[in-house]
């Protein structure tokens, strides 16, 4: 009985050490490699090592209680085949994660959009990529979904265009409004003055037309510039007492 208890205790100790060592090594790798430019690769490697360490220690723990290693290896082979068939979507996520790391459609720190989700890519792991939104929420996306969707990477270039649509009554003079709104854009210090600044009529409808405001700003100041311009345009409309269109159905987003 004492010998059995010793073996059980040995199994538990080895199992606990392996289960804790995997995440510990992952965090150490990420911490020691914080100055590496491509953090996505580091995160992926750390996550993979964590899984491998846990599997190895499970095998060692089973061997410590007298389980034949050859049986364990054979069992893992059969189990691996069964798991790969049952979890083919997860295997697709792993393959997609490798594809993301090697093809680099985006990297850690890039601001990206995938379908309706957008945010800063904060982690690229074995099966999932994590985005941090502007509201500081985490969005977990399967890697296979990202590979099979259109990915917009706003961080590839250092500049981003601002596009604001303003519905106007047909009674409003477009020449006057285009000039007034262009002054609003020029007054904003976050707008890149060396780039094109345009205020044009985008669309006509029966009761209104759409003025489109186009300008450029840096990636870092995009959201601040957009919010400031939206407010400044609205203030300008109130200042000029511009009439509101009577019908604005079907305005393109």
C-alpha positions as CSV (number, residue, x, y, z in Angstrom):
1,X,0.0,0.0,0.0
2,X,2.8,2.4,0.9
3,X,4.5,1.7,-2.4
4,X,1.2,2.5,-4.3
5,X,0.8,5.7,-2.4
6,X,4.4,6.7,-3.2
7,X,3.8,6.1,-6.9
8,X,0.5,8.0,-6.8
9,X,2.2,10.9,-5.1
10,X,5.0,10.8,-7.6
11,X,2.5,10.9,-10.5
12,X,0.7,13.8,-8.9
13,X,3.9,15.8,-8.3
14,X,5.2,15.2,-11.9
15,X,1.8,16.1,-13.3
16,X,1.5,19.3,-11.3
17,X,5.0,20.4,-12.2
18,X,4.4,19.8,-15.9
19,X,1.0,21.5,-15.9
20,X,2.5,24.6,-14.2
21,X,5.8,24.6,-16.1
22,X,4.2,24.9,-19.5
23,X,2.5,28.3,-19.0
24,X,5.5,29.4,-16.9
25,X,8.0,28.8,-19.8
26,X,5.5,30.4,-22.2
27,X,5.4,33.6,-20.1
28,X,9.2,33.6,-19.7
29,X,9.7,33.3,-23.4
30,X,7.3,36.2,-24.1
31,X,8.9,38.3,-21.4
32,X,12.5,37.7,-22.4
33,X,11.6,38.4,-26.1
34,X,9.6,41.6,-25.5
35,X,12.1,43.5,-27.7
36,X,11.7,41.2,-30.7
37,X,10.0,43.0,-33.5
38,X,7.6,40.1,-34.5
39,X,5.8,39.3,-31.3
40,X,3.3,37.1,-33.1
41,X,5.9,34.5,-33.7
42,X,7.1,34.6,-30.1
43,X,3.5,34.2,-28.7
44,X,2.9,31.3,-31.1
45,X,6.1,29.5,-30.1
46,X,5.4,30.1,-26.4
47,X,1.9,28.7,-26.7
48,X,3.2,25.7,-28.7
49,X,5.9,25.0,-26.1
50,X,3.4,25.2,-23.3
51,X,1.3,22.5,-24.9
52,X,4.2,20.2,-25.7
53,X,5.7,20.5,-22.2
54,X,2.4,19.5,-20.7
55,X,2.1,16.4,-23.0
56,X,5.6,15.3,-22.2
57,X,5.1,15.5,-18.4
58,X,1.8,13.6,-18.7
59,X,3.8,10.8,-20.4
60,X,6.5,10.9,-17.8
61,X,3.9,10.9,-15.0
62,X,2.2,7.8,-16.5
63,X,5.5,6.1,-16.9
64,X,6.3,6.8,-13.2
65,X,3.3,4.6,-12.2
66,X,4.5,1.7,-14.3
67,X,2.6,2.3,-17.6
68,X,4.6,1.0,-20.6
69,X,6.0,3.9,-22.6
70,X,5.4,2.0,-25.9
71,X,1.8,1.6,-25.0
72,X,1.6,5.3,-24.2
73,X,3.2,6.3,-27.5
74,X,0.9,4.0,-29.3
75,X,-2.1,5.3,-27.4
76,X,-1.1,8.9,-28.2
77,X,-0.7,8.0,-31.9
78,X,-4.2,6.5,-31.9
79,X,-5.5,9.3,-29.8
80,X,-3.9,11.8,-32.0
81,X,-5.5,10.4,-35.1
82,X,-8.9,10.3,-33.4
83,X,-8.5,13.9,-32.1
84,X,-7.3,15.2,-35.5
85,X,-10.4,13.7,-37.1
86,X,-12.7,15.0,-34.4
87,X,-11.0,18.3,-34.1
88,X,-10.2,19.0,-37.7
89,X,-11.4,22.6,-37.3
90,X,-8.9,23.1,-34.5
91,X,-6.1,21.6,-36.7
92,X,-7.2,24.1,-39.4
93,X,-6.8,26.8,-36.8
94,X,-3.2,25.7,-36.1
95,X,-2.3,25.5,-39.8
96,X,-3.9,29.0,-40.3
97,X,-1.9,30.3,-37.3
98,X,1.3,29.2,-39.0
99,X,0.2,30.7,-42.3
100,X,-0.5,34.1,-40.5
101,X,3.0,34.0,-38.9
102,X,4.9,33.2,-42.2
103,X,2.9,35.3,-44.7
104,X,2.5,38.2,-42.2
105,X,-0.8,39.8,-43.4
106,X,-0.6,41.5,-40.0
107,X,1.6,41.5,-37.0
108,X,1.3,42.2,-33.2
109,X,0.4,45.8,-32.7
110,X,-1.3,46.3,-36.1
111,X,-4.9,47.7,-36.2
112,X,-6.9,45.3,-38.3
113,X,-10.5,44.6,-39.3
114,X,-11.9,41.1,-39.9
115,X,-15.6,41.2,-41.0
116,X,-17.4,43.2,-38.3
117,X,-14.5,42.9,-35.7
118,X,-11.7,45.4,-35.5
119,X,-9.0,46.3,-33.1
120,X,-5.3,46.0,-32.4
121,X,-3.8,42.5,-32.8
122,X,-2.5,41.8,-29.3
123,X,-1.8,38.0,-29.5
124,X,-1.4,35.4,-32.2
125,X,-1.5,32.0,-30.6
126,X,-1.8,28.3,-31.7
127,X,-5.5,28.4,-32.6
128,X,-6.7,32.0,-31.9
129,X,-5.8,35.6,-32.6
130,X,-6.9,38.2,-30.0
131,X,-7.9,41.7,-31.0
132,X,-8.1,44.5,-28.4
133,X,-10.8,47.0,-29.5
134,X,-10.8,50.8,-28.9
135,X,-13.2,50.1,-26.0
136,X,-10.5,47.8,-24.4
137,X,-12.5,44.7,-25.0
138,X,-10.9,41.4,-26.3
139,X,-12.2,39.8,-29.4
140,X,-11.1,36.2,-29.9
141,X,-11.0,35.1,-33.5
142,X,-10.2,31.5,-34.8
143,X,-7.2,31.6,-37.0
144,X,-8.9,29.7,-39.8
145,X,-11.7,32.3,-39.9
146,X,-9.2,35.1,-40.4
147,X,-7.4,33.3,-43.2
148,X,-10.7,32.7,-45.0
149,X,-12.0,36.3,-44.6
150,X,-11.0,39.7,-46.0
151,X,-8.5,41.3,-43.6
152,X,-8.1,45.1,-43.6
153,X,-4.8,46.1,-42.1
154,X,-4.9,49.8,-41.3
155,X,-1.4,49.9,-39.9
156,X,0.5,48.8,-43.1
157,X,0.6,52.5,-44.2
158,X,1.3,55.4,-41.8
159,X,-1.6,57.5,-43.1
160,X,-5.3,56.8,-43.1
161,X,-8.0,58.7,-45.0
162,X,-11.0,60.2,-43.2
163,X,-14.3,60.1,-45.0
164,X,-17.3,62.0,-43.6
165,X,-20.7,62.1,-45.2
166,X,-23.0,65.1,-44.6
167,X,-26.6,65.1,-45.9
168,X,-27.7,68.5,-47.1
169,X,-31.0,70.0,-48.2
170,X,-31.3,70.9,-51.8
171,X,-31.9,74.5,-50.7
172,X,-28.4,74.7,-49.4
173,X,-25.7,76.3,-51.7
174,X,-23.0,73.6,-52.3
175,X,-20.3,76.1,-53.2
176,X,-20.7,77.9,-49.9
177,X,-20.9,74.7,-47.9
178,X,-17.9,73.1,-49.6
179,X,-15.8,76.1,-48.8
180,X,-17.0,76.3,-45.2
181,X,-16.4,72.7,-44.5
182,X,-12.9,72.8,-46.1
183,X,-12.0,75.6,-43.7
184,X,-13.2,73.4,-40.8
185,X,-10.9,70.6,-42.1
186,X,-7.9,72.9,-42.5
187,X,-8.4,74.3,-39.0
188,X,-7.8,70.8,-37.5
189,X,-4.1,70.3,-36.5
190,X,-4.3,66.5,-36.9
191,X,-5.1,66.7,-40.6
192,X,-2.2,66.3,-42.9
193,X,-2.2,69.5,-44.9
194,X,0.3,68.2,-47.5
195,X,-2.2,65.6,-48.6
196,X,-5.4,66.2,-50.7
197,X,-8.3,67.8,-48.9
198,X,-11.6,67.5,-50.8
199,X,-15.2,68.5,-50.1
200,X,-17.4,67.3,-53.0
201,X,-21.0,66.3,-53.8
202,X,-21.1,62.5,-53.6
203,X,-24.7,61.8,-54.3
204,X,-28.0,63.5,-55.3
205,X,-31.4,62.4,-54.2
206,X,-34.9,63.8,-54.7
207,X,-34.8,65.9,-51.5
208,X,-31.2,66.1,-50.5
209,X,-27.6,65.7,-51.6
210,X,-24.6,64.2,-49.8
211,X,-21.4,66.2,-49.3
212,X,-18.3,64.0,-48.9
213,X,-15.4,65.3,-46.9
214,X,-12.1,63.6,-47.6
215,X,-8.8,64.2,-45.9
216,X,-5.8,62.3,-44.4
217,X,-4.3,61.9,-41.0
218,X,-1.7,59.6,-39.4
219,X,-2.7,56.2,-38.0
220,X,-2.0,57.3,-34.5
221,X,-4.4,60.3,-34.6
222,X,-7.1,58.8,-36.8
223,X,-9.8,58.4,-34.2
224,X,-9.2,61.7,-32.5
225,X,-9.2,63.5,-35.8
226,X,-12.4,61.8,-36.9
227,X,-14.3,62.7,-33.8
228,X,-13.0,66.2,-33.7
229,X,-14.0,66.8,-37.4
230,X,-17.5,65.3,-36.8
231,X,-18.1,67.7,-34.0
232,X,-16.6,70.7,-35.9
233,X,-18.8,70.0,-38.9
234,X,-21.9,69.8,-36.8
235,X,-21.0,73.0,-35.0
236,X,-20.4,74.7,-38.4
237,X,-23.9,73.5,-39.6
238,X,-25.5,75.0,-36.5
239,X,-23.5,78.2,-36.8
240,X,-24.6,78.6,-40.5
241,X,-28.2,77.6,-39.6
242,X,-28.2,75.0,-42.4
243,X,-31.6,73.4,-43.0
244,X,-32.0,69.7,-42.3
245,X,-33.0,67.6,-45.3
246,X,-36.7,66.6,-45.1
247,X,-36.0,63.0,-46.1
248,X,-32.7,61.1,-45.8
249,X,-33.7,57.5,-46.6
250,X,-31.2,55.3,-48.3
251,X,-28.0,57.2,-47.4
252,X,-25.0,55.0,-48.0
253,X,-23.0,54.1,-45.0
